[in-house]
Amino acid sequence: MTTIELLTGAGESVLHSHAELAELQLRRLQWTVRHAYENVPHYHRRFTEHGVTPDDIRTLADIRRLPFTTKADLRETYPFGMVAVPMAEVRRVHASSGTTGRPTVVAYTQGDLDRWADLIARSLHAAGIRPGMRVHNAYGYGLFTGGLGAHAGIERLGATVIPMSGGQTARQVQMIHDFEPDAILCTPSYLLTIADAMEEAGIDPRSTSLRIAVLGAEPWTNEMRREIERRMNLDAVDIYGLSEVMGPGVASESVLTKDGPHIWEDHFLPETIDAESGEPVVDGELGELVFTSLTKEAFPVIRYRTRDLTRLLPGTTFPAARRIEKITGRNDDMIILRGVNLFPTQIEELVMGIETLTPHFVLELRRESRMDSMTVRIERHPQLDREVCEAAAAVLQQRIKVHVGTTVDVHLEEPGALPRSEGKYKRVYDLR
């Protein structure tokens, strides 16, 4: 059997024709719009302000008549103002960290949880994980959607879950050594932290039982993928999601192609828009990713602006489902430095292209004499002479000037001087 044929055993079939998928999407979109209009006061008010009702949604193109939903809307309706079912029917809630304001709260019915588990199982199967495999889950449990969401999907697939959660890196290494899992789920930056800890413990990261890493929850580049695969002798596969839309499992890469996550379009309708005007951009052009849920009961979302920048591309492994180009930046991650727009992933890409540099770096922004400046603080390689590392840092500084178009300082740090990721890694420190 092919991977696609086997995949249909983990949740619903994704083998729709384009026409069948469009018909299913329209039917589910009409249900979702009516469900939100009738049960969420925020959507009823916003639809009325835009002069649209559920009866106006006759084609998929009519989605453009509907208003956008933003994170600000979710914060203004905190905690349960966007819930579309009686709270007695809610079986779980999750929430964002709320570090920059009120957290965003999402809710799930039992049906929502079942569909979520199906989609995680589908995603993991696409990544190469099979029933009976052991899966080390190092996503954080609790209000964050990653840990519990992935946990249910691993079980739904018929694999064995090792519910490690995040943190306790030395114990992570011990469990991987002792339990011999086939796959690991975590953020890409944390997997590099685990690899560092393995080496400190005298374990070659390439010698472990791990053969698949399903990585997400933060932007990462193909250069980081190659570094992880080289260093740990495994396949690193991207999984995409966000709590406001569901959590992990909105889209996933195939281990066969590693060409960007396929969106599970039978459950989520994607658009890309111009971030400034809100107007749609055609498939293949860079834009902000927007999602409308098609099957969520407790927490339907209409045209949610993710702030993620990507392109919609034709499907490959799953032809009827479009792919998103690997997400390497967000609108709110963009740094404007002396008139130049740059993303942390651009620096990551350049760092990974210099073998004598480590992937451990942070960006510090300061304002000096009315001018903004940026310092790249990066750890030197522990097995190389400082002179060699200093030469590599000078190369990095020059490449940033050439490829990004701005001058930055590069400061070499001693090994272990920078904080290590135990989940989502904080790259940028704005000290202005």
TARAFEN-V893716 format. One record per residue. N is the residue number from 1. RES is the residue in one letter. PHI is phi in radians with two decimals (999 if undefined). PSI is psi in whole degrees, -180 to 180 (none if undefined). Layout:
BEGIN
n={N;N}
res={RES;RES}
phi={PHI;PHI}
psi={PSI;PSI}
END
This chain:
BEGIN
n={1;2;3;4;5;6;7;8;9;10;11;12;13;14;15;16;17;18;19;20;21;22;23;24;25;26;27;28;29;30;31;32;33;34;35;36;37;38;39;40;41;42;43;44;45;46;47;48;49;50;51;52;53;54;55;56;57;58;59;60;61;62;63;64;65;66;67;68;69;70;71;72;73;74;75;76;77;78;79;80;81;82;83;84;85;86;87;88;89;90;91;92;93;94;95;96;97;98;99;100;101;102;103;104;105;106;107;108;109;110;111;112;113;114;115;116;117;118;119;120;121;122;123;124;125;126;127;128;129;130;131;132;133;134;135;136;137;138;139;140;141;142;143;144;145;146;147;148;149;150;151;152;153;154;155;156;157;158;159;160;161;162;163;164;165;166;167;168;169;170;171;172;173;174;175;176;177;178;179;180;181;182;183;184;185;186;187;188;189;190;191;192;193;194;195;196;197;198;199;200;201;202;203;204;205;206;207;208;209;210;211;212;213;214;215;216;217;218;219;220;221;222;223;224;225;226;227;228;229;230;231;232;233;234;235;236;237;238;239;240;241;242;243;244;245;246;247;248;249;250;251;252;253;254;255;256;257;258;259;260;261;262;263;264;265;266;267;268;269;270;271;272;273;274;275;276;277;278;279;280;281;282;283;284;285;286;287;288;289;290;291;292;293;294;295;296;297;298;299;300;301;302;303;304;305;306;307;308;309;310;311;312;313;314;315;316;317;318;319;320;321;322;323;324;325;326;327;328;329;330;331;332;333;334;335;336;337;338;339;340;341;342;343;344;345;346;347;348;349;350;351;352;353;354;355;356;357;358;359;360;361;362;363;364;365;366;367;368;369;370;371;372;373;374;375;376;377;378;379;380;381;382;383;384;385;386;387;388;389;390;391;392;393;394;395;396;397;398;399;400;401;402;403;404;405;406;407;408;409;410;411;412;413;414;415;416;417;418;419;420;421;422;423;424;425;426;427;428;429;430;431;432}
res={M;T;T;I;E;L;L;T;G;A;G;E;S;V;L;H;S;H;A;E;L;A;E;L;Q;L;R;R;L;Q;W;T;V;R;H;A;Y;E;N;V;P;H;Y;H;R;R;F;T;E;H;G;V;T;P;D;D;I;R;T;L;A;D;I;R;R;L;P;F;T;T;K;A;D;L;R;E;T;Y;P;F;G;M;V;A;V;P;M;A;E;V;R;R;V;H;A;S;S;G;T;T;G;R;P;T;V;V;A;Y;T;Q;G;D;L;D;R;W;A;D;L;I;A;R;S;L;H;A;A;G;I;R;P;G;M;R;V;H;N;A;Y;G;Y;G;L;F;T;G;G;L;G;A;H;A;G;I;E;R;L;G;A;T;V;I;P;M;S;G;G;Q;T;A;R;Q;V;Q;M;I;H;D;F;E;P;D;A;I;L;C;T;P;S;Y;L;L;T;I;A;D;A;M;E;E;A;G;I;D;P;R;S;T;S;L;R;I;A;V;L;G;A;E;P;W;T;N;E;M;R;R;E;I;E;R;R;M;N;L;D;A;V;D;I;Y;G;L;S;E;V;M;G;P;G;V;A;S;E;S;V;L;T;K;D;G;P;H;I;W;E;D;H;F;L;P;E;T;I;D;A;E;S;G;E;P;V;V;D;G;E;L;G;E;L;V;F;T;S;L;T;K;E;A;F;P;V;I;R;Y;R;T;R;D;L;T;R;L;L;P;G;T;T;F;P;A;A;R;R;I;E;K;I;T;G;R;N;D;D;M;I;I;L;R;G;V;N;L;F;P;T;Q;I;E;E;L;V;M;G;I;E;T;L;T;P;H;F;V;L;E;L;R;R;E;S;R;M;D;S;M;T;V;R;I;E;R;H;P;Q;L;D;R;E;V;C;E;A;A;A;A;V;L;Q;Q;R;I;K;V;H;V;G;T;T;V;D;V;H;L;E;E;P;G;A;L;P;R;S;E;G;K;Y;K;R;V;Y;D;L;R}
phi={999;-1.46;-1.03;-1.11;-1.12;-1.15;-1.04;-1.15;-1.33;-1.88;1.65;-1.26;-1.19;-1.89;-1.63;-1.31;-1.34;-1.05;-1.17;-1.12;-1.12;-1.08;-1.13;-1.14;-1.07;-1.12;-1.07;-1.27;-1.10;-1.04;-1.12;-1.10;-1.08;-1.17;-1.05;-1.20;-1.08;-1.47;-2.17;-2.13;-0.94;-1.04;-1.22;-1.03;-1.18;-1.20;-1.09;-1.09;-1.07;-1.60;1.16;-2.28;-2.25;-0.98;-1.16;-1.41;-1.60;-1.88;-2.38;-1.11;-1.13;-1.19;-1.04;-1.21;-1.38;-1.54;-1.30;-1.33;-1.99;-2.16;-1.08;-1.08;-1.07;-1.18;-1.28;-1.22;-1.74;-0.98;-1.64;-2.13;-1.22;-1.75;-1.34;-1.81;-2.28;-0.99;-1.04;-1.14;-1.61;-1.43;-1.83;-2.80;-2.20;-2.22;-2.68;-1.30;-1.21;1.22;-1.24;-2.00;2.61;-1.01;-1.19;-1.62;-1.93;-2.17;-2.32;-2.42;-1.42;-1.08;-1.08;-1.06;-1.13;-1.13;-1.15;-1.06;-1.06;-1.03;-1.26;-1.12;-1.04;-1.04;-1.14;-1.16;-1.13;-1.05;-1.34;1.87;-1.43;-2.19;-0.92;1.61;-1.27;-1.71;-2.17;-1.51;-1.74;-1.84;-1.28;-1.21;-1.52;1.96;-1.20;-1.09;-1.30;-1.08;-1.13;-1.20;-1.09;-1.13;-0.96;-1.13;-1.19;-1.07;-1.12;-1.07;-1.20;1.65;-1.63;-1.71;-1.67;-1.89;-1.46;-1.34;1.19;-1.58;1.40;0.89;-1.04;-1.07;-1.24;-0.97;-1.07;-1.10;-1.17;-1.12;-1.13;-1.44;-1.55;0.89;-1.23;-1.45;-2.48;-2.34;-2.09;-3.02;-1.39;-1.08;-1.16;-1.25;-1.12;-1.16;-1.09;-1.10;-1.07;-1.04;-1.14;-1.09;-1.11;-1.12;-1.53;1.43;-1.88;-1.30;-1.01;-1.39;-1.65;-1.36;-1.33;-1.13;-2.17;-2.38;-2.15;-1.81;-2.11;-2.93;1.36;-2.76;-1.11;-2.64;-1.72;-1.16;-1.14;-1.17;-0.99;-1.09;-1.11;-1.10;-1.14;-1.14;-1.35;-2.08;0.99;-2.61;-1.66;-1.80;-2.14;-1.54;-2.09;-2.16;-3.13;-2.67;-1.05;-1.13;-1.69;-3.05;2.29;-1.06;1.81;-1.18;-2.69;-2.69;-1.36;-1.63;-1.15;-1.25;-2.13;0.83;-2.06;1.86;-1.16;-1.40;-1.43;-1.42;-1.28;-1.32;-2.15;-2.45;-1.72;-1.65;-2.42;-2.18;-2.29;-1.22;-1.11;-1.49;-1.57;1.39;-1.38;-1.17;-1.99;-1.31;-0.95;1.74;-1.70;-1.19;-2.82;-1.44;-1.39;-2.20;-2.19;-2.07;-1.31;-2.03;-2.34;-1.37;-1.62;-1.32;-2.48;-1.17;-2.17;-1.93;0.87;-1.36;-1.43;-1.39;1.29;-1.37;-1.81;-2.84;-2.17;-1.53;-2.20;-1.08;-1.22;-2.09;-1.11;-2.12;-1.02;-1.38;-1.75;-1.21;-1.76;-1.92;-1.04;-0.87;-1.38;-2.10;-2.88;-2.23;-0.93;-1.46;-1.62;-1.17;-1.83;-1.83;-2.08;0.88;1.47;-1.87;-1.54;-2.52;-2.07;-0.95;-1.18;-1.13;-1.19;-1.00;-1.05;-1.24;-1.05;-1.17;-1.45;-2.06;-1.09;-1.51;-1.82;-1.64;-1.44;-1.63;-2.61;-2.36;-1.99;-2.00;-1.85;-2.39;-2.11;-2.21;0.93;1.20;-2.01;-1.40;-2.37;-2.32;-2.02;-1.64;-1.66;-2.36;-1.35;-1.30;-1.24;-1.19;-1.82;-2.11;-1.10;-1.06;-1.08;-1.12;-1.20;-1.13;-1.12;-1.15;-1.10;-1.16;-1.10;-1.04;-1.02;-1.19;-1.17;-1.09;-1.09;-1.31;-1.55;-1.72;1.67;-2.60;-1.68;-2.28;-1.63;-2.11;-2.00;-1.47;-1.87;-1.29;-0.96;1.48;-1.30;-1.64;-1.10;-1.78;-1.29;-2.14;3.06;-1.31;-1.57;-1.54;-1.56;-1.93;-2.09;-1.58;-1.83;-1.32}
psi={152;167;-40;-43;-41;-35;-32;-15;-13;81;-162;159;142;16;43;152;167;-40;-43;-40;-45;-40;-42;-43;-44;-44;-44;-35;-45;-42;-45;-45;-44;-41;-45;-42;-41;-19;-7;109;-36;-46;-37;-44;-44;-39;-43;-42;-32;1;38;146;166;-30;-17;-9;92;-22;166;-31;-23;-10;-26;-12;-14;152;157;157;137;168;-31;-38;-42;-35;-34;-25;13;140;-31;21;-16;4;132;6;161;142;-24;-20;-4;129;-16;149;147;167;154;174;-28;26;-21;22;-164;140;156;131;134;156;156;134;174;-39;-41;-44;-38;-45;-38;-46;-41;-44;-35;-45;-44;-44;-44;-36;-42;-34;-8;1;139;158;140;-16;157;131;119;112;104;16;148;134;166;-144;-27;138;-19;-52;-58;-36;-49;-39;-50;-37;-38;-46;-42;-35;-23;16;170;124;135;100;72;-34;-173;168;-175;56;-39;-38;-35;-48;-43;-43;-38;-41;-43;-42;-14;59;154;-28;159;144;125;-175;152;-38;-35;-32;-36;-35;-42;-41;-41;-45;-34;-46;-39;-29;3;19;129;118;-23;-11;-4;175;-13;130;-16;135;122;111;140;-161;-1;151;141;153;166;-26;-40;-37;-49;-39;-45;-45;-40;-42;-27;-1;56;174;124;120;140;132;140;143;171;146;-36;-25;-36;-47;-165;150;6;-33;156;148;157;136;-20;-31;-31;49;29;146;133;132;134;84;-9;-10;-19;127;115;152;160;138;159;125;-27;-49;-22;1;148;149;154;155;137;-18;148;134;176;134;132;137;141;127;150;-15;5;132;-53;-32;68;143;133;116;56;124;110;-22;-3;138;126;-176;143;127;158;150;153;-73;-36;90;-35;-15;122;156;160;138;144;125;119;7;157;153;-43;-1;-12;134;130;110;108;46;-1;130;129;157;148;-33;-24;-40;-42;-43;-42;-39;-46;-18;-1;107;-27;5;155;162;6;102;157;160;128;126;133;162;119;121;48;7;137;144;157;135;129;110;118;138;140;159;128;-18;9;152;151;-36;-40;-42;-37;-38;-39;-39;-38;-37;-44;-45;-43;-41;-36;-43;-41;-48;-29;-33;24;157;132;163;145;121;123;126;159;153;132;0;-28;154;150;146;138;20;-125;130;133;108;-35;130;107;106;17;none}
END
